[in-house]
């Protein structure tokens, strides 16, 4: 825990290290929604994006935090730690929201539980793609999923910048 003395001579403590990256689970996100007001009191607003996100910074350790809305939780706001980034870069593309990543991953998991995709011995028909096409298809898994997303049959990946420790796979 980072401890410093404030302008009035009182010691203040940084609790950023207490908060781990959010697990992509309903319980973890709901818990963070409850904790957000308490966390936010120790942060300074750095900037607001045009996409509805806010970037905050810890007064003591300078850890960056992003505030986003969890639309699946009634649009409630929650904070999560994010890597260092220059403000113009963040304004261009804020970080992906863990709540959005969780919803996307759950939707994709449901699709793959119902649809087993196996590779054939043929190459994908997309120019310069070196992956094998799926059985009974002319596209590889990546291009097949992209085509389903293009036609609204599968969700689009969440908007924003992906960051560690999170990954999105198809």
N, C-alpha and C positions, 0 to 999 in steps of 0.2 A: 504494500500500500504506500503510495507516494504521499508524504506529509510535508506541508509547508506552513509558513506563518502568513496570515493575510494582513492587510493594511492596518487593522485595528490591533494587531499583536496576537490574535487568536490563531491557534493551529487549525488548519483545514486538511482534509484527507481526500485523496483521489481514489475512487472505487472502480475505475475503468477495468482494472485487471480482474475484478470479481465477475465481470460479464463475459462469458464465452460466446463464440459464434452461435447463432441460433440454429438449433436442429430444425430441419424442415418438417415440423409436426404442429398440429393444431394446438396441442397443450403448451408447447414452448412459445409459440407466437401469442397465444392468449395471455400467458404469464408475462411476457414482455410488454404487452399492451398495458397491463396493470402497473408495471414498474416504470413506465415511460415518464410520467410526471416527476417522479422522484429523481430519475436520472437527468432529466432536462434542466432541473434547477441548478445543476453543477456545470452546465455547458453554455457556451456563447454561440449565438447564431452567426455563422460565417456568410451564408447567402441562401437565397431561395431560387429554385429553378422554375422555369415556365411550365414544367411538367408536374408540378404539385409536390415536389420533394424539397426538403430543407437540409442544408449541411451545417452541422454544429461541430464545435471543438471544445474539448475539455480545457478548462482554465489552467489546470496544473500540469498534466502530462502531454497535452496537445493532441491526444487521440481524436481522430475524426469520427463522427457519428452521422448517420443519415436518418432523417425522419421521413417515413412513408406512410401511406394509408393502406390498411388491410381491407380491401373492398369486400372480402368474404366474411369479415367480422363487422359488418355494418359501417365500413369506412373509418374505423377507429385508427388513430395514429399510433405508431410505435417506432422506437429507435433501435438501431443496430450499428455496431462498429464497422467501419470501412477503412480500407487502406488509404495512405496519404495520396493526395492528388492535387494538382493545381486547380484553382477555382474555374478558370476558363474551360479546362478539359471536363470537369464535373458538370458545368453548365451545359456543355454540348451533349453529354451522355451521363446522367446520374447512374449510380449502381442499381443493379437489379434488386428488387425487393424479395427478401426470403419468403414472404407470404405468396407472392406471385410464382416464385420458383416451386414452392410446395404444391400449389394448385396445378401447375403445368406438369410436374413430375407425376402427380397422382393420376391425372388424365391420361398421360402417356402409358403409365403402368397398366391401367385398365385396358387400353387398346392392345398392348402386347400380351396381356393375359388371354385375351380372346383371339388374337391373331398371331400365330407362330410364323415368322418369316425365315425362310431357309434360302441359302445361296444356291445358285445353279453353277454350271461350269462355263457359262457364257459371260462375256463382258457386258457391263452397263452400256447402253446406247448413247449416253450423254458424252459429247465430245471431250476428249482428254481425261475421262474418268477411267481409272484402272481397276475399279472394284468389280466383283462378280455381280451379275444381275440376280435378282431373286428368282426362285422357281416360278414358272408360269408368268413371268414378267420380263420386261426389257430394261428395267431400271434396277440399280442397286438399292440397298436399304435406305441410304441417305436421300437419294433423289426421289425414291418412292414416297418417303415420309414428307419431303418438301412439296411434292405434287399434291398430296392429300391436304397439307396445310394451305396451299395456294387456293384450293377449292373449298376451304372451310370445313373439311371433314375431320381435321385434327386441329388442336389449338396451336397458335403461333407461339414460339418461345417468348418469354417475358421481355419487355422492353428494358433496355439499359445495359450497363456494363457488368459482365460477370466478374467475380472476384473470389480469391481463395478464402475459405476452403471449399467453396461451392463449385460444382460441375453440373452441366446439363448434358445428358447423353440421350441418344435415341436408339 
